[in-house]
Amino acid sequence: MSKVKVLGISGSPRKGRNTETLLAQALEAAEAAGAETEALSVAELSIEPCTGCSTCVSEKRCPQDEGDDMGSVKEKLLEADAFIFAAPSYFGAVPGTMKNLMDRSRSLKMDGHRLEGKVASALSLSGLRYGGAEQVAESLVRFGLMHGMVVVGGSGDPLSSGYFGIASLQGDEGWRRAVGDSVAVENARGVGRRVAEVAEALK
């Protein structure tokens, strides 16, 4: 049987920064658990906002897909067995670049829930300790649930671990990078392992 494929999607408009490094930790753990992984960054893509035309409802397609990168993104979504969605908090919500991807995926839902049963989890981060990262993770989870995905969380030490990898750039000793938040890194790796294990079990 072929390996499960875990697709990590960084929803940050900034290439190579904290969101991608946190996601890399999760994908590394997924690989260690036996999965094949791929990382996708919206910072390298052109995805136009949804126009609300509802062609996806009437014709099960998005007329914008041929004009930007969303058509190729949908192919990757369909090929993957599992996802790790990662996004920073931009004023308590996902960045517009990630929201465009989420909105434009609607045709896959309208075409018979084509992402149904795929495994998903979330990573997030914020600059401030209470900067909205948890709300962003919840938004990413709701996105998965709307597609009928199987949402999972990490299952580390119940006294010290969270179910998602959520980092804060504001630490006790001052500012830090996401990978400087050791608890967040451990949780992100737990997410990667759990996603790979559940996807393997379901496959």
N, C-alpha and C positions, 0 to 999 in steps of 0.2 A: 504494500500500500504506500502511496506517495505521502510525503510529508505534508502536514497542514501548512497553509500559507497565512501568515499574519501580516497585515498591511498597517503600518503606522502612518497616521496623517497628522502633520504639524500644521495647526491653523494659525500660526503667527505670521504676520506680514514681514517679519524680520528674519532673514536667512542666517542660519548658523549660530543662533543665539540660545537663550536659556530653554525655550520650549523644545528645540531640536535635541539639545544635549540630554534633557530629562527623558525624552522619548527614546533616545539611543540606549539609555540604561535599560528601559523596559524591553526593547527589541533584542538587546544582547541576552537578557534573561530568557526570553522566548526561544531564542536560538539554542541556548544551553539546555532548554527543555525539549529540544528536538524539532522545533518548527523552522520552516523557511520564512525569512522576513524580507520586507521591502519598506523603505521609508519614502514618503511623499510629502513635499513641502508646498503649501499654497503660495509661499513667497515666490516660487518659480513658475507659477501658473497664471494664466489669464482666465478668470471666471467672472463673467458679467452678472449683475444682480438679476434676480427673477423679475419679470415684468408683470406678473399676475395675469397672463393671458389665458391660463387654464387649458391650453392645448394638451397639457399632460393628462388632464381629466378626460377630454373628449377623444383624443387620438393616441394616448399612451406614449407620447414623445414630447421632447422639448425642442422647439424650433430654433433655439439659440445654440444647441449643441454643436452645430457645424461651424459656428463662427468663433468659438473659443476652445479652451482646453477641457471643458466639462465632459465632452463625449469620451475622451480617452480616460478621464477619471472614472467614469461610470464603468468602463471596461475593466479597470483595475478593481473596482468595488465588487463586480460580479465574479471575478476570478478568485478573490480572496475567501478564505474560510473564516477569518476573524479580523477584528480591527482594534487598534488602540488609537483613540482620538485624543489629541493633545492640543490645548489652547491656553494662552495667557488670558488673564482678566483685563479687559479694556473697559474700565469704569463699570465693573460688575457684570459684564456680559462677554460673549465671544467676540473677537474682532470681526469687522465687516467681511474680511476675506474668507473667514471660516463660515460665516453665516451665508454667504453667497453659495458656497459648496453645499451646505445643508439644504438651503431652499431649492437649489437646482436639482437635487437628488429626488425631488418629489415624483418625477415620472416613473422612477423605479418602484415606488410605492403604488402608484396608480395602475401600473402594469402587473397587477397580481402579487404585490409584495415580493419583489424579486430578491430582496436582501433578507427575507424571513429565515430565521434559524441560524444565521451567522452569529458568532460570538463577538461581543464588544465590551470594552471598558474605557475608562477615561483617566487622563492626567491633566493637571492644571497648575498654574502658578500665578502669583501676584507679586507686585513690588512690595506693598505693605502687608504686614502679617494678617490683617483683616481687610484685605483689598478685594474680596469677591471671588477668590479662586474656587471656593466650594460651590458657589452658585454657577460658575462656569462648568464645573464637572457635572453638576446636576442637569444643566442644559444639554450637555453632550450625551448624558445617559437618556434623557427624554427623546433626543434625536434617534438613538438606537431603538428605543422602545416603540417609537412611531413606525419604524420600519419592521417591527416584529423580530428584532434581534434578541439574542439571549445575553443579557447584561450580567457580567460577573465582576467581582471585586477581589482584591488580594485577600489572603487569609493568613496573615502572619501572627505575631504575638498579640493576643487580644487585649493586652494591657497597654501596648505601646504603638501598635500599628493601625493604620486606617485602611479602608477598603479601596481607596484610590490614591494615586501618587499626587499629592498636593504640596507644592513648594512655596516658600516665602523668601523673597530676596532680602527681607528685613530680619536680621538675626539679633541675638542678644548682644553681640559684640560689634554690631554695625552692619553694613551692607555686604552681601555675598552673592556669588553666582548660584544658580539653582542646584548645581552638583555639590555646592558647599553645604546644602541642607541635607545632612546625612539621613535623617528620618524619611524625608521625601524620596531620596534615592532608593532606600531600602523598600519603601512602599511601591515605588515605580517598578522595581525589579520583581516585587511580588505580583504586581498586576501582569507583567509580561509572562511570568511563569504560569499564572492561573489561566490566562487567556489561552496559552498554548495547550495546557493540560485539558481544559474543558473542550476546546476545539477538537483535540485528538480523540477524546472520549466520545464526542458526538459523531465524529466521522467514522 
